Amino acid sequence: MNLISTFIVWTWLLCIGLVAPASLPAGGAQESIIQHRRNNMGSPIIALKDFNLLNSTSNNSSTLTRVIAGTPVNVIKVWESNESRKWLLVSVLCQRFDQLFYRRGWVEI
């Protein structure tokens, strides 16, 4: 009787050990941080005040366009400079001569 119960226990443990890992996704139940960031970055934000869209991450750079408060802005990238200043690479929908197009540029936070 002892031999049969030992055989049943080992068979049950072997089945659990082989079947349970096959039902898990590769890498276990971890969620990727990169996918989470990508989903947050895709949603547009609304500009609360007017600002200039710059062509580089410098205060002396030229202005591409003036963004008016209330305009939806898509954040593409967040960058922190060596001087501990944060910059956003954004995409803004602009209208010029009855045409709509997206313009990309940098904004300091």
Residue pairs with C-beta under 8 A, 6 or more apart in sequence:
41 75
41 76
42 74
44 72
44 73
44 74
45 72
45 73
45 74
45 75
46 70
46 71
46 72
46 73
47 67
47 68
47 69
47 70
47 71
47 72
47 73
48 69
49 69
50 66
50 67
50 68
50 69
51 66
51 67
51 107
52 63
52 64
52 65
52 66
52 67
52 107
53 63
53 64
53 65
53 66
53 67
53 90
53 92
53 103
53 105
53 106
53 107
54 61
54 62
54 63
54 64
54 105
54 106
54 107
54 108
55 61
55 62
55 63
55 64
55 105
55 106
56 106
57 79
57 81
57 87
57 106
57 108
59 108
61 106
64 103
64 105
65 92
65 94
65 103
65 105
67 73
67 92
71 92
71 93
72 92
72 93
73 90
73 91
73 92
74 90
74 91
74 92
75 88
75 89
75 90
76 88
76 89
76 90
76 91
76 104
77 88
77 89
78 86
78 87
78 88
78 89
79 86
79 87
79 88
79 89
80 86
80 87
81 87
85 108
85 109
86 108
86 109
87 106
87 107
87 108
87 109
88 106
88 107
88 109
89 104
89 105
89 106
90 104
90 105
90 106
90 107
91 102
91 103
91 104
92 102
92 103
92 104
92 105
93 100
93 101
93 102
93 103
94 100
94 101
94 102
94 103
